[in-house]
C-alpha cells in the first residue's frame, strides 16, 4: 500500500494526528512518544484508534501498525521519523 488516503473511513473526532495501533504494541509505544511530542510543539490533537476495536482498520492496516495519519492521510507506518513528521506538520501550516 502506498501512503495517502486511507481506503476505509477513519473517525478521529477531528484530531489532526491519528495513531492506529493496538494495546501491547512496542512499535506503537515508540511512535506515540514521537507523535505526542510533536503534537504538543504544534498545538495539535492526537487520537489513537485500536485495530482491535475497528475491524475495518484491522483489515486495512493490520500488518502495518502502527500507522500514523496526518489530516486523515497515511503519513507513515511501522515507525515514524520525527524530522519527516515535523516537516509535514510545518508544510500543513
Phi and psi in degrees as GROMACS dihedral restraints (atoms count N, CA, C in turn):
[ dihedral_restraints ]
;  ai    aj    ak    al  type     phi  dphi    fc
    3     4     5     6     1   -92.2    20    10
    4     5     6     7     1   160.1    20    10
    6     7     8     9     1   -72.1    20    10
    7     8     9    10     1   146.3    20    10
    9    10    11    12     1   149.8    20    10
   10    11    12    13     1  -146.2    20    10
   12    13    14    15     1   -66.1    20    10
   13    14    15    16     1   133.2    20    10
   15    16    17    18     1   -69.1    20    10
   16    17    18    19     1   148.5    20    10
   18    19    20    21     1   -73.2    20    10
   19    20    21    22     1   -36.9    20    10
   21    22    23    24     1   -95.9    20    10
   22    23    24    25     1   169.7    20    10
   24    25    26    27     1   -81.7    20    10
   25    26    27    28     1   140.4    20    10
   27    28    29    30     1  -121.8    20    10
   28    29    30    31     1   107.6    20    10
   30    31    32    33     1   -87.9    20    10
   31    32    33    34     1   102.0    20    10
   33    34    35    36     1  -108.5    20    10
   34    35    36    37     1    15.6    20    10
   36    37    38    39     1    52.9    20    10
   37    38    39    40     1    36.1    20    10
   39    40    41    42     1    83.5    20    10
   40    41    42    43     1     3.0    20    10
   42    43    44    45     1   -68.7    20    10
   43    44    45    46     1   139.0    20    10
   45    46    47    48     1   -76.2    20    10
   46    47    48    49     1   -29.8    20    10
   48    49    50    51     1  -118.9    20    10
   49    50    51    52     1   132.3    20    10
   51    52    53    54     1  -130.2    20    10
   52    53    54    55     1   135.4    20    10
   54    55    56    57     1  -112.1    20    10
   55    56    57    58     1   122.5    20    10
   57    58    59    60     1  -103.2    20    10
   58    59    60    61     1   120.9    20    10
   60    61    62    63     1  -156.7    20    10
   61    62    63    64     1  -147.4    20    10
   63    64    65    66     1  -161.2    20    10
   64    65    66    67     1   158.1    20    10
   66    67    68    69     1   -60.8    20    10
   67    68    69    70     1   143.7    20    10
   69    70    71    72     1    80.6    20    10
   70    71    72    73     1     7.0    20    10
   72    73    74    75     1   -89.6    20    10
   73    74    75    76     1   111.2    20    10
   75    76    77    78     1   -66.2    20    10
   76    77    78    79     1   -32.9    20    10
   78    79    80    81     1   -66.3    20    10
   79    80    81    82     1   -35.4    20    10
   81    82    83    84     1   -63.1    20    10
   82    83    84    85     1   -39.5    20    10
   84    85    86    87     1   -61.8    20    10
   85    86    87    88     1   -42.6    20    10
   87    88    89    90     1   -66.4    20    10
   88    89    90    91     1   -42.7    20    10
   90    91    92    93     1   -65.3    20    10
   91    92    93    94     1   -42.5    20    10
   93    94    95    96     1   -56.8    20    10
   94    95    96    97     1   -41.4    20    10
   96    97    98    99     1   -60.9    20    10
   97    98    99   100     1   -45.5    20    10
   99   100   101   102     1   -68.2    20    10
  100   101   102   103     1   -47.7    20    10
  102   103   104   105     1   -64.8    20    10
  103   104   105   106     1   -43.4    20    10
  105   106   107   108     1   -68.0    20    10
  106   107   108   109     1   -34.7    20    10
  108   109   110   111     1   -63.5    20    10
  109   110   111   112     1   -47.6    20    10
  111   112   113   114     1   -69.9    20    10
  112   113   114   115     1   -35.0    20    10
  114   115   116   117     1   -60.5    20    10
  115   116   117   118     1   -41.9    20    10
  117   118   119   120     1   -63.8    20    10
  118   119   120   121     1   -41.5    20    10
  120   121   122   123     1   -60.6    20    10
  121   122   123   124     1   -37.8    20    10
  123   124   125   126     1   -99.1    20    10
  124   125   126   127     1    -0.4    20    10
  126   127   128   129     1    66.3    20    10
  127   128   129   130     1    38.3    20    10
  129   130   131   132     1  -106.9    20    10
  130   131   132   133     1   156.0    20    10
  132   133   134   135     1   -90.8    20    10
  133   134   135   136     1   142.2    20    10
  135   136   137   138     1  -116.6    20    10
  136   137   138   139     1   133.9    20    10
  138   139   140   141     1  -116.7    20    10
  139   140   141   142     1   146.5    20    10
  141   142   143   144     1  -120.6    20    10
  142   143   144   145     1   132.6    20    10
  144   145   146   147     1  -123.0    20    10
  145   146   147   148     1   137.7    20    10
  147   148   149   150     1   -99.9    20    10
  148   149   150   151     1   134.9    20    10
  150   151   152   153     1   -65.6    20    10
  151   152   153   154     1   -19.1    20    10
  153   154   155   156     1   -72.3    20    10
  154   155   156   157     1   -24.1    20    10
  156   157   158   159     1   -96.4    20    10
  157   158   159   160     1   -10.7    20    10
  159   160   161   162     1  -132.9    20    10
  160   161   162   163     1    91.9    20    10
  162   163   164   165     1   -55.8    20    10
  163   164   165   166     1   -32.8    20    10
  165   166   167   168     1   -66.1    20    10
  166   167   168   169     1   -38.3    20    10
  168   169   170   171     1   -71.2    20    10
  169   170   171   172     1   -35.2    20    10
  171   172   173   174     1   -61.2    20    10
  172   173   174   175     1   -44.1    20    10
  174   175   176   177     1   -64.2    20    10
  175   176   177   178     1   -41.8    20    10
  177   178   179   180     1   -79.2    20    10
  178   179   180   181     1   -40.4    20    10
  180   181   182   183     1  -119.5    20    10
  181   182   183   184     1     2.4    20    10
  183   184   185   186     1   -49.0    20    10
  184   185   186   187     1   -39.6    20    10
  186   187   188   189     1   -89.6    20    10
  187   188   189   190     1     0.8    20    10
  189   190   191   192     1  -113.9    20    10
  190   191   192   193     1    -4.8    20    10
  192   193   194   195     1   -67.0    20    10
  193   194   195   196     1   147.2    20    10
  195   196   197   198     1   -78.4    20    10
  196   197   198   199     1   147.1    20    10
  198   199   200   201     1  -113.8    20    10
  199   200   201   202     1   132.2    20    10
  201   202   203   204     1  -108.3    20    10
  202   203   204   205     1   127.2    20    10
  204   205   206   207     1  -110.9    20    10
  205   206   207   208     1   141.0    20    10
  207   208   209   210     1  -120.2    20    10
  208   209   210   211     1   119.3    20    10
  210   211   212   213     1    52.7    20    10
  211   212   213   214     1    39.4    20    10
  213   214   215   216     1    82.4    20    10
  214   215   216   217     1     0.3    20    10
  216   217   218   219     1  -110.1    20    10
  217   218   219   220     1   141.9    20    10
  219   220   221   222     1   -64.0    20    10
  220   221   222   223     1   124.2    20    10
  222   223   224   225     1  -100.9    20    10
  223   224   225   226     1   -48.6    20    10
  225   226   227   228     1  -151.0    20    10
  226   227   228   229     1   161.9    20    10
  228   229   230   231     1  -141.9    20    10
  229   230   231   232     1   156.7    20    10
  231   232   233   234     1    72.4    20    10
  232   233   234   235     1   -52.7    20    10
  234   235   236   237     1  -142.0    20    10
  235   236   237   238     1   166.0    20    10
  237   238   239   240     1  -132.8    20    10
  238   239   240   241     1   135.0    20    10
  240   241   242   243     1   -94.2    20    10
  241   242   243   244     1   120.8    20    10
  243   244   245   246     1   -58.7    20    10
  244   245   246   247     1   -42.4    20    10
  246   247   248   249     1   -66.0    20    10
  247   248   249   250     1   -40.2    20    10
  249   250   251   252     1   -67.1    20    10
  250   251   252   253     1   -41.8    20    10
  252   253   254   255     1   -66.1    20    10
  253   254   255   256     1   -42.7    20    10
  255   256   257   258     1   -58.3    20    10
  256   257   258   259     1   -44.3    20    10
  258   259   260   261     1   -62.0    20    10
  259   260   261   262     1   -40.2    20    10
  261   262   263   264     1   -64.5    20    10
  262   263   264   265     1   -38.5    20    10
  264   265   266   267     1   -72.0    20    10
  265   266   267   268     1   -36.4    20    10
  267   268   269   270     1   -65.0    20    10
  268   269   270   271     1   -42.0    20    10
  270   271   272   273     1   -65.6    20    10
  271   272   273   274     1   -28.1    20    10
  273   274   275   276     1   -80.2    20    10
  274   275   276   277     1   -12.9    20    10
